[in-house]
Amino acid sequence: MRLLAGIWSVQIFDIPYYALSIAIQADGRFDGADIDGCVYLGSFSVVNPQNNVYNLSVAVSNCPRINGRYFGVAVIGDYNGITNEALVFSAVTKNKTRSLAGSVERQ
C-alpha cells in the first residue's frame, strides 16, 4: 500500500475545466475533493501486489449527481515513461446505476 501513498491529481484543461485531487495514506485510506465541491472518502485494499491491483471503496458526498458508495478496482501503471506514475480506477454503485472511472497522476 505504500506505493499508493501520496497526493494524486488530475486537471483537464477543456471546457468546462475540471480538477480532482486525492491524498492517499500508507494504510490505503484516502480523502479528496474536486473543483465542483464533491468530496471523496474511501480506501484501497490489495488484490494482487505483484501487479499493483487494488480493490476500491469510495463514498462521494456534496455532489448531488453522483452521491453514493462505489466499489471497484484500481491499478497503478506507468505514464510518460515514469514508473508507477498513474492510478487508473473504475467503480460502480452496488445497484450498478452509477459509475466512476478515470485516472490521476502522482504529484
Secondary structure, 3 states (H helix, E strand, C coil): CCCCCEEEEEEECCCCCEEEEEEECCCCEEEEEECCCCEEEEEEEEEECCCCEEEEEEEEECCCCCCEEEEEEEEEEEECCEEEEEEEEEEEECCCCCEEEEEEEEC
